[in-house]
Amino acid sequence: MRVSLLMSPLDLNAVRAWFPAFHSPTGNGWAFFENAGGAYVPRPVIDRLTRFMTEAKVQPGAPYPASALATHMMTEGAEAMAAFANTSPGALVIGADTSTNLHVLANALAPLFAPGDEIVVTNLDHESNITSWRRLTRTGATIREWRFDPETGALDIAGLEALLNENTRLVCLPHASNITGAVCDAARAVRLAHEAGALAVVDGVSHAPHALVDVAALDADAYAFSAYKVFGPHVGVMALRPELMGRLENQNHMYLAGTGALTLNPGGPPHELCAALAGVADYLEGLDRQHGGGADDPLRRRIVRLFAAFEGHQRALSARLLDGLAAAPGVRVIGAPTAGPTRSPTVAFVHDRLSSRAVVDALRARQVAARNGHFYAWRAIEALGLDPEDGIVRVSMVHYNTPDEVDRLLDALPRG
């Protein structure tokens, strides 16, 4: 699809006006850099949630008005996430979170494995895309680890190629690291897995807030991301290849076997949060119109156009931040030192004289919201030779962050 870019630069005043958190008692005056843990939500998400809880907090699927509205609003939420990921609503599992979704998927895949089969996992990913698969050793399968380079913070495709063989049945990888910010060549990794006769599961949690998600083009067997990091409520979204559905063991009630994605969603989706997801689409549509998008443009076209603008803005912020950190005494950046297409705007660093906790405390004193720790990537932190408990300082930017906020963070860094 050829889609023209936005006719005007991203208007940050217009962007930030959509987000009530910037004017709330706890958010006003703060520079927010904890987006990798969960982004702020725009007003339409809150409005959708409020409407559902007020008018439609009943069981969907029944023949009375409140139930019909519940069904309609939940359907709109699934359609919004399908447009966001470029897939069909029927391919989506909307569950509690990504960790839960991947755990359930692993259980559903377990009957496909036997002694001698091999599963490739990384030591760079969030633990949700590692432990779920390591537990499948109960089937007799063997785990092989695709390790990242601590110097670059990235996974080398050659490392995956060296692990693949006729016994490989599954490859699990991050689209982007939530620690080093490295963007993996997921499309090539998926192709290599498929050429080896293996399935491919991609953790897109740290990629989806920052760059366009295109499940159809990537062709992974499962692609997972967290809606609460793409400006929605706290749910996880997982897209499955239709061809995989029929091979999965039912994880829901026995009479729901053969019902597609519902077999991977014990208890079903959280109703009100599923309904609120459509507010993400409302926001993106409204923002695109503010930047010159046509009134009748399809939502996916708007998403493609907006994310091109988001990526350009975030890359400029990353360059500003990385340049400033390079000049800051005692600071060492983890991962690539420069901005670019293979680096997401999630930046980790350590200080050579101060603990990561001390740095975060100094930032907090200047109303800069950041955090330290291992961020559920314990293995990556250990591979970097760091203490997982203190971990790294992580700052993450999305399209609503500003250059002034970056400068404020840099000015707040401790000089001692």
Protein Blocks (a to p, Z undefined) as FASTA:
>chain_A
ZZdddfbdcdfklmmmmpmklmgmklgopacfklmnopcddfklmmmmmmmmmmmmcceh
iacfklmmmmmmmmmmmmmmmmmnopafklpccdfblmlmmmmmmmmmmmmpcehiacdd
dfkbcfklmmmmmmmmmnopacddddddfklopacfklmmmmgcfklcbdcddfbdcklo
pacdfklmmmmmmmnopacdddfklmmmmmccdfklnopabdcddfklnopacddddddd
fklmmmpccfbdfklgonljmlmmghiaafklmmmmmmmmmmmmmmmmmnopafklcfkl
mmmmmmmmmmmmmmmmmmmmmmmmmmpghiacehjfbdcfkbccbdcdddfkbcfklmmm
mmmmnopacdedjkoplmlmmmnopafklmpadddddfkbcfklmmmmmmmpcfZZ
